[in-house]
Structures are given as C-alpha cells and as structure tokens.
Amino acid sequence: MYDMGMCEDIVNIDISDAVIRQMQERSGSQRPKMSYLQMDMLQMDFPDAHFQVVLDKGTLDAVLTDEEEATLAKVDKMFGEISRVLQGRETEWLFGTEEGRIQLAASAGFRRLVTVALHREQQYKGMAGIQAELSGKVMELAPPGLPAQQQVPFLSVGGDIGVRTVRHRDTSPLSGEYVVEDVKGDGTCYFRRLIFLRNRNVVQSEARLLAPVPLPGQKKRRKDKKKPMPAEPPTAIDKSYLCCEHHRAMVAGLCLLGGPDPLPGTPLAVLVVGLGGGSLPLFIHDYFSQAHVAVVEIDPSMLEVATRWFGFSQGDRMQVYICDGLDYVAKLAAEAPAQYDAIMFDVDSKDLTVGMSCPPPAFVEKPFLQKVKTILKPEGVFVLNLVCRDARLKESVLATLREVFPLLYARRIEGEVNEILFCQPSPKGCWDPAELELGARARALEGALRQPGLPWDSSYVLADMLQAVKIL
C-alpha cells in the first residue's frame, strides 16, 4: 500500500519485539513515513478514534486457537480494541449489527445501500461535488442489468456538508476528543455545535449565534470596489433559542405540573442530568423566574465548554454538580426524598455498540428509576429523552417505566429517533391526554413565557410540541 501510493501514514504493530526490529531494519530507509511499534493488540496504547482503517493480517488466526471461554474472551477484547481505535460510525449499533443494518435498509427504502463517511478535515462545497466524486465508484458496485443512465439517489446523515469553523478542540478523559465548531445554516444564520469525535455525526449540543447589532448612531461605511472579505461568524450566544426540538418538547412538558395556571412565576425545583452546552437548563433558568435548577454532569470538561463557548453561567438559582448522576440520585433518595417538581434526563451513553444512545442503560433500570420516583414530588413530572433504535430494547425500557410510573406519556420527535417520555408518579392523574387539555395548557404556558424584556422566537409553538402526545 505504501509503495503503490495508497497511503503513507501506516502504523504496524506486533507483539514480538524481534519482528519489529527486523521490519524497522528492512523498511526504515525505504519507507521513512511508515512506523513499527511493539504492542499487544489486546491492549493498544493508541487513543480512541485514532485510525480510519484497521487491517488484521493474521492475528485472529493466532488468537482463536480453540473455543474455550478464555480464548473467546480474548477475541472479544481484540475486537473491542479495534472498535475503540477506529474513527467513524462503523461500530455503532445501526451499522455494526445485523439488526441495525436491516433497520437502516428498511428506512432508506432501497435493497442496495452504500454508506460513505466524510472526512471532517476536508472541505466540501456541497452535495453536487460529493456526487461527482463518488458516482463512478458507486456505479462499479451497481447490480448487473442496471440501465446506464440510472439515477442513483444520495442521502445525507448529519450536517457535515458546508462551511464550518473549528473554534476549539480538546480531549476529555471521559468523552474523548471533541470539537466546538461554528456552522453556517440557511441564509445568514450561524450555529455553534459541540461534537464528540467518537460519534461525529451526532450533534451533542447546538446554539444559535446572534448577529452583531450596530452601535447607536453607527453608520455603514461605503465599501471600496475590492472584493469583500468573507464575513466572520458572530460569537454571541442566543440564549432564548432552543435549537433542538426535543428540548422544546421537554420544556412544553412542564405544563403537566400543577393546575392549568401558567408556571413562570411559580417556585420550582428542577433537576437536569446532562449539561452538554447548557441550553436546556439556561432556558428554564431564564424563562421560569422562580425556578431553582440543579444540573448534574459527570464530565468536568463539559462545564468548561458550556461556560466558555455556550454562554452558560451559574448563580443563586443555577448550580452544577460534577458527579455521576446515578450516585447523585441515589444519595438524594436516601437523604432528601420528594424535593423536585421536575427531573429531566438528557444524558448520552458512551457505549455506541448498544442500540440505545440516550440515556445509558443503567439510567433506565428499575431500581434506579424507583430512586428517581422517590426524589420526585407526588405531582411532579419526570422527563426522559429516549434515543433507542433497537425495538426490543425500547419495549423493555418502556415496560420498566410503566412498572415504576403509573402515568406515562410519549412525544415522538418527527424525523428523529428521539422520543420524549413524560412520567408521573401520582395515580390520581388523568390518563387521557385530551382530557388533560394539553394543548390549552401549553398555549397558556407559552403566553406566560413571552415576558416583557425577554426575547421569544416566533417558531416556538409549545402546543405543537404536545399535539402528538400519546399514552403508553
């Protein structure tokens, strides 16, 4: 591969130090950019998502000498390490399991599907350029008899096409390598995104950037005839705008609290597990003037990211606790039950091989959910952002939730895998969403949130967020 010019950045590993020395002597002068390292493939020293391709030239044959339990455990460890050091989504449940691939093919509506990963380090002008680059190779994979002029559709997953400026790049011990980037949306809008590179096609957090406002009396100077320089994206965060539709649905679900009266001026105790960029807790803090918000985040790096890049701040009514959400809830259940009006889970799973990316499986096990119920007030609401592609796993999660919470409603986010679940502990509540008059209550909440002095985006229609709520 090196000699044919396919790739020069090649790392070779072997557990034998003698083999490594021999290959270094043979290729050191002829192939200076290729490296040889003595390393055990079952415990590699490389960071996560370090390689785009891993080739096994015989290690599996050497490891899989029998079918004893200890041997099979080594094989599992070997493939676990391969998955860990690979970039891209190849190891995700959707692409890396038979069930996931069947679901992907069915959702795409085609019998033959080719998936292509775009390199984040490369600039793409648009889908037309990508099609031009890939069309020849795609047609080589076409089935016999396909007409020569057959149009092959190209579908896009994620927003990796277009103008993108990386503002910050770092590595977290818990979340791995991540980037904060500004992306140009439709028209003149820019958005700031947090991306974990181990799951690079999923936007972890997103915020809209405010266009700069001219100072009073400032006039626009006439431009000379030179070609204008490209405009820099704005840097101020629009804290009034929730980019994620599932966050809007979670906020709309707060109308389930108490009676039909609007909530913004009512004292509320809210627990949010999962900080991200901080948009959800910030919105609740700013628009519910009497709400006290506690945020639990396991990764201290995310608090720094939210504060520096997404306009997040703490204060008298906003406090962040750096700890495991499982431990925090368990401690409160033992010491101070029934203290929260609303509990919200918006936390991602680090294990991409499971068909549920939000929340981690431990957060929906029955003993833990019983602790969540314990710290929730009897008339409170538990709001869960569920992202689960595995149908059997999803049904198991819903069954467990029904065992713990007598009232369970669901709001599916159109075009997304997300499903927002509203769980209430009191059996005295109303089972029928129509009888609850959710639409009217959401409209009343929206009207109360439109407060003088606070901006409100006209695209927010909270009643729409609850139109498709169903009982489970």
NORZI-V982607 format. One record per helix or strand of 2 or more residues. SS is the DSSP state (h for helix, s for strand). FROM is the first residue (numbers start at 0). LEN is the number of residues. If there is no record, write none. Layout:
SS;FROM;LEN
SS;FROM;LEN
This chain:
s;10;4
h;16;11
s;34;4
h;58;5
h;68;17
h;92;4
h;97;11
h;126;14
s;163;9
s;175;9
s;189;7
h;196;3
s;202;8
s;235;2
h;244;12
s;267;6
h;278;9
s;290;7
h;299;10
s;317;5
h;324;11
s;339;6
s;355;3
h;360;4
h;365;10
s;375;13
h;390;14
s;406;6
s;417;7
h;432;4
h;437;12
h;461;4
s;469;2
